[in-house]
């Protein structure tokens, strides 16, 4: 009775003290929690709960200690208490979970995996409530559910921990801390390239006038357009309605000699550039060229320029280093079907049915008869799994697109996937040949495993090796290349190289025609040639300055890019040298392992007289040391053997060392391959940028020169035609005026004669009146006769000579008539001249009105 009471009291004390540990842990008072836990395990050494709580407390302390040495000591101590707890309570699924968690914290991935699988396989496990699951698995109160649901919850957590342990195993396998600085340098260079690209784009846009005009620029351009409205209208009318076909052909075919020597707008510098461009185009049959940013040598082909820079200014990898650059996995390796989740249960049943149906067939390969065809796999509609599988597929596409997915990455991913599937799906599925050779295995993964695989790809390739950032950068560059400028083209005439012909575009339809066809079929009928000539008018001096500025800026930026290429090339060399060293180490480990594997074969064939791995390694060590000269590989092999002899004694331990180091070399090659391929892709990206920066097109400067010359020619032709037309119209008008004047002069003579008759009649009446007056005053008849004789002239003749005194009055009338005719003619000439002046004033007034209208429009623009 007393013994029972004592046992009950001890149990009560154990749970009370355990509760205090839990409270201290919840309050983050780890020192006090550890003190109580150690006291508890001292008083109850055989208590699984006391040992587990102590292990848990030490683990939590280790996670918060920055001292690496102390942290390892805490973890090692926690692992000891955890193992004791599990040994005292082997049916505890909660203690198994704790033990696995501590192993994982101690980087014992394989041990953590083994503990998780052992805990999950426990039959009829102990109720986690009794083992303080709420503390071991924080944030969960086990009292809220039944025993079965609590056990299932722990198993779910174990499954997650198992997946995590497997991912950590592969993460640590490929981990290479020495690449951290390289990764930072890689990203810094990518940022630097983007900054250079931005500057280059700005310079190119400034030269090509691709940027969005500022308000002031827009206003200036609009002013130019409006100021040319009258000329454009007249030029278009002249082109469409006046110019003959032959004259258009002649206009569109610009004689180069005339272009050089009769171009008033072109200075010395412009002529030098034009001469350089024409000479180059005649020789190379192209306007495009590329220059070396290092030495200035000019090339007709961009690729030739890059090859020159590589060979003359950079250098290339040696054959040995080139041999370690990995090939890239083709896209066909992942285009294996519909990337959707597979119904594992249904797939396993299909395999069983297939195996059962083929079990009676003889003479067939058993494995082959049981293979399930990929197209027959039963898919399911699990949305979450489907999204994760598509995400993994998209990542693989991304890496392959930038040529950064090596075979080492493919097989590492395959190994990880198969490791995740181990003990999760039936062996019949795992043994399918396509399961071990393709990434179909991904389709069988459950949600936690898929998340882990996705995370592995993102972290170890996407982020650590910079592949995601590289893909984004390459995608931006592709978009830039898609916006490449199409230059207005000019070609030489077919018959000789003395004439240039402008083309408004370089479409395949036009490019496929001969020059003569283009002139006959296209250009002569198109009035948009006029619009083209008067569009974006820019002073030639300004354009030349921009051309020189652009070439100098691009050369400078090209040098910056070339320096980046040099840095990337040295990184590539270093990584290839490093990988070469890894491969040599891996080969030596495999060769050394081969010595032991040969012993395994002898053991199977011959019983007895077995040699240990250690003795074989010692013999190999002695053989190497007895060689007269030991090369590099021999020294490396000695190092490997010595390291094995120091660390292992038993055959199994030596086997584990072999496997561990071979896996490590494979893991190092994984990151090396990623860095090599990423550097290769980055270098190609930089070469593309450099190619863009050092490539030019003479058309970008020759076309504006040709445009200016042709526009001036057309303007002269239009003005000349306008002058001729105006003069012709004036002549027509003057002819009409002259005709009118003549008609008016004829009518004026008749009037004069009529006036003279009236004058004579009037004079007769006057004389008659005078005669009457003379007669009335007593004048004689003789005197009257004299009066009549004076009034009426005698007939002319020999017998009647003219008497000046008599004829005098008649001659005066004639003179008056002549004077009147001369006066009328002078007045008519004055009227014609006045008409001329009025016409000139009218034309001038019309021009003044047009100019005032233009000025008004420009003023309105300025005001706006």
Long-range contacts (C-beta under 8 A, 24 or more apart in sequence): 10-44, 13-43, 14-40, 14-44, 14-47, 14-49, 14-50, 17-43, 18-49, 18-50, 18-53, 18-132, 21-53, 21-57, 22-53, 22-132, 22-135, 25-56, 25-57, 25-60, 25-135, 30-57, 30-60, 30-61, 30-64, 33-57, 33-60, 34-58, 34-61, 41-81, 46-88, 47-88, 48-84, 48-85, 48-86, 48-88, 48-89, 48-92, 48-95, 48-131, 49-85, 49-131, 49-132, 51-81, 51-82, 51-84, 51-85, 51-88, 52-81, 52-82, 52-85, 52-94, 52-95, 52-98, 52-131, 52-132, 52-136, 53-132, 53-135, 54-78, 54-81, 55-79, 55-80, 55-81, 55-82, 55-85, 55-98, 55-99, 55-102, 56-98, 56-135, 56-136, 59-101, 59-102, 59-105, 62-105, 63-105, 72-106, 75-102, 75-105, 75-106, 76-106, 78-102, 79-103, 79-106, 89-126, 89-131, 90-122, 91-122, 91-124, 91-125, 91-126, 92-125, 92-126, 92-128, 92-131, 93-119, 93-122, 93-125, 93-126, 93-128, 93-151, 93-154, 93-155, 93-158, 94-126, 94-128, 94-131, 94-132, 94-133, 94-136, 94-137, 94-154, 95-131, 96-122, 96-158, 97-136, 97-137, 97-154, 97-157, 97-158, 97-161, 98-136, 100-158, 100-161, 100-162, 100-165, 101-161, 104-161, 104-164, 104-165, 104-168, 107-168, 107-172, 109-165, 109-166, 109-168, 109-169, 109-172, 110-169, 112-161, 112-165, 112-168, 113-162, 113-165, 113-166, 113-169, 116-158, 116-159, 116-161, 116-162, 116-165, 117-162, 117-423, 119-154, 119-158, 120-155, 120-158, 120-159, 120-162, 125-151, 125-154, 127-151, 128-153, 128-154, 159-448, 160-448, 163-420, 163-448, 163-449, 163-452, 164-452, 166-416, 166-419, 166-420, 166-452, 167-416, 167-452, 167-453, 167-455, 167-456, 169-419, 170-412, 170-415, 170-416, 170-419, 170-456, 170-667, 171-456, 171-459, 171-460, 173-663, 173-664, 173-666, 173-667, 173-670, 174-412, 174-460, 174-667, 174-668, 174-670, 174-671, 175-667, 175-671, 176-667, 176-668, 176-671, 176-672, 179-464, 179-671, 179-675, 182-571, 182-575, 182-675, 183-464, 183-465, 183-466, 185-567, 185-571, 186-466, 186-571, 186-675, 186-678, 186-679, 186-682, 187-466, 187-469, 189-564, 189-567, 189-568, 189-682, 190-466, 190-469, 190-470, 190-473, 190-682, 192-564, 193-473, 193-561, 193-564, 193-685, 193-686, 193-689, 194-473, 194-476, 196-557, 196-560, 196-561, 196-564, 196-689, 197-477, 197-480, 197-689, 199-557, 200-553, 200-554, 200-557, 200-689, 200-692, 200-693, 201-480, 203-549, 203-550, 203-553, 203-554, 203-557, 204-485, 204-550, 204-554, 206-546, 206-550, 207-546, 207-547, 207-549, 207-550, 207-700, 208-485, 208-700, 209-536, 209-538, 210-485, 219-861, 219-862, 221-536, 222-861, 223-858, 223-861, 224-537, 225-534, 226-854, 226-857, 226-858, 226-861, 227-854, 227-858, 228-534, 228-537, 229-854, 230-850, 230-854, 231-534, 231-715, 231-718, 232-530, 232-531, 232-534, 234-718, 234-722, 235-530, 235-533, 235-534, 235-714, 235-715, 235-718, 236-527, 236-530, 236-531, 238-714, 238-717, 238-718, 238-721, 239-527, 239-529, 239-530, 239-714, 240-527, 242-721, 245-524, 248-523, 248-524, 249-519, 249-520, 249-524, 251-710, 251-713, 251-714, 251-717, 252-501, 252-502, 252-519, 252-523, 252-524, 252-529, 253-493, 253-499, 253-500, 253-501, 253-519, 254-499, 254-500, 254-501, 254-502, 254-706, 254-709, 254-710, 255-498, 255-499, 256-497, 256-498, 256-499, 256-500, 257-498, 259-500, 259-705, 259-706, 259-709, 263-705, 263-708, 263-709, 263-712, 264-712, 265-540, 265-708, 265-709, 265-712, 266-540, 266-705, 266-708, 266-709, 267-540, 267-541, 269-544, 270-540, 270-541, 270-544, 270-705, 273-544, 273-547, 273-701, 273-702, 273-705, 274-702, 274-705, 276-698, 277-698, 277-701, 277-702, 278-500, 278-702, 280-698, 281-492, 281-698, 282-492, 282-497, 287-487, 287-490, 287-697, 287-698, 287-699, 287-702, 288-695, 288-696, 288-697, 288-698, 289-695, 289-696, 289-697, 289-698, 290-691, 290-694, 290-695, 290-696, 291-555, 291-694, 291-696, 292-694, 293-555, 293-558, 293-559, 293-561, 293-562, 293-690, 293-693, 293-694, 294-559, 294-562, 302-691, 302-694, 302-695, 305-691, 305-694, 306-687, 306-690, 306-691, 309-562, 309-690, 313-562, 314-562, 314-565, 314-566, 314-569, 315-569, 317-572, 317-573, 317-576, 320-580, 321-573, 321-576, 321-577, 321-580, 322-576, 324-576, 324-579, 324-580, 324-583, 324-676, 325-576, 325-676, 325-677, 325-680, 326-406, 326-407, 326-408, 326-673, 326-676, 326-677, 327-406, 327-407, 328-400, 328-403, 328-404, 328-405, 328-406, 328-677, 329-400, 329-405, 329-406, 329-407, 329-409, 329-410, 330-400, 331-397, 331-400, 333-410, 333-438, 333-439, 334-393, 334-396, 334-397, 334-400, 334-439, 336-374, 336-438, 336-439, 336-440, 337-374, 337-375, 337-377, 337-440, 338-379, 339-389, 339-390, 339-392, 339-393, 339-442, 339-443, 340-379, 340-380, 340-386, 340-389, 340-443, 341-379, 341-380, 341-382, 341-385, 341-386, 341-389, 341-443, 342-377, 342-378, 342-379, 342-380, 342-443, 342-444, 343-378, 343-379, 343-380, 344-425, 344-429, 344-444, 346-378, 346-380, 347-372, 347-377, 347-378, 347-429, 347-444, 348-425, 348-426, 348-428, 348-429, 350-376, 350-378, 351-426, 351-428, 351-429, 351-432, 352-428, 355-428, 367-431, 367-433, 370-428, 370-432, 371-432, 371-433, 371-434, 372-432, 374-434, 374-440, 377-440, 377-443, 379-443, 382-447, 384-447, 385-445, 385-446, 385-447, 385-450, 388-447, 388-450, 388-451, 388-454, 389-442, 389-443, 389-445, 389-450, 391-454, 392-442, 392-450, 392-453, 392-454, 392-457, 395-454, 395-457, 395-458, 395-461, 395-462, 396-439, 396-457, 398-467, 398-468, 398-471, 399-461, 399-467, 399-471, 401-471, 402-467, 402-470, 402-471, 402-474, 402-681, 403-677, 403-680, 403-681, 404-461, 404-465, 404-467, 404-470, 404-674, 404-677, 404-678, 404-681, 405-677, 406-673, 406-674, 406-677, 408-666, 408-669, 408-670, 408-673, 409-461, 409-670, 409-673, 409-674, 410-439, 412-666, 412-667, 412-670, 413-439, 413-453, 413-456, 413-457, 414-438, 414-439, 414-441, 416-453, 416-456, 417-441, 417-442, 417-445, 417-449, 417-453, 420-445, 420-449, 420-452, 420-453, 421-445, 421-449, 424-449, 460-670, 460-671, 460-674, 461-674, 464-671, 464-674, 465-671, 465-674, 465-675, 465-678, 466-678, 467-674, 467-678, 470-678, 470-681, 470-682, 470-685, 473-685, 474-681, 474-685, 477-685, 477-688, 477-689, 481-688, 487-697, 487-699, 487-700, 487-703, 488-532, 488-699, 488-703, 489-699, 489-703, 490-699, 490-702, 490-703, 490-706, 491-515, 500-706, 502-532, 502-703, 502-706, 502-707, 502-710, 504-528, 504-529, 504-532, 530-714, 532-707, 533-707, 533-710, 533-711, 533-714, 534-711, 537-711, 538-704, 540-704, 540-705, 540-708, 543-701, 543-704, 544-701, 547-700, 547-701, 551-696, 554-693, 554-694, 554-696, 555-694, 557-693, 558-690, 558-693, 558-694, 561-686, 561-689, 561-690, 561-693, 562-690, 564-686, 565-683, 565-686, 565-687, 565-690, 568-679, 568-682, 568-683, 568-686, 569-683, 571-675, 571-679, 572-676, 572-679, 572-680, 572-683, 575-672, 575-675, 575-676, 575-679, 576-676, 578-672, 579-668, 579-669, 579-672, 579-673, 579-676, 582-665, 582-668, 582-669, 582-672, 583-665, 583-669, 584-633, 584-636, 585-636, 585-640, 585-661, 585-665, 586-662, 586-665, 586-666, 586-669, 588-633, 588-636, 588-637, 588-640, 589-640, 589-658, 589-661, 589-662, 589-665, 590-662, 591-637, 592-617, 592-620, 592-637, 592-640, 592-641, 592-644, 592-658, 593-658, 593-662, 595-620, 596-651, 596-654, 596-655, 596-658, 612-651, 613-651, 613-654, 613-655, 614-645, 614-648, 614-649, 614-651, 614-654, 617-641, 617-644, 617-645, 617-654, 618-645, 621-645, 726-843, 730-836, 730-839, 733-835, 733-839, 734-832, 734-835, 734-836, 737-831, 737-832, 737-835, 738-832, 741-828, 741-831, 741-832, 744-828, 745-824, 745-825, 745-828, 748-821, 748-824, 749-821, 752-817, 752-820, 752-821, 753-817, 756-813, 756-817, 759-813, 760-813, 763-791, 764-791, 767-791
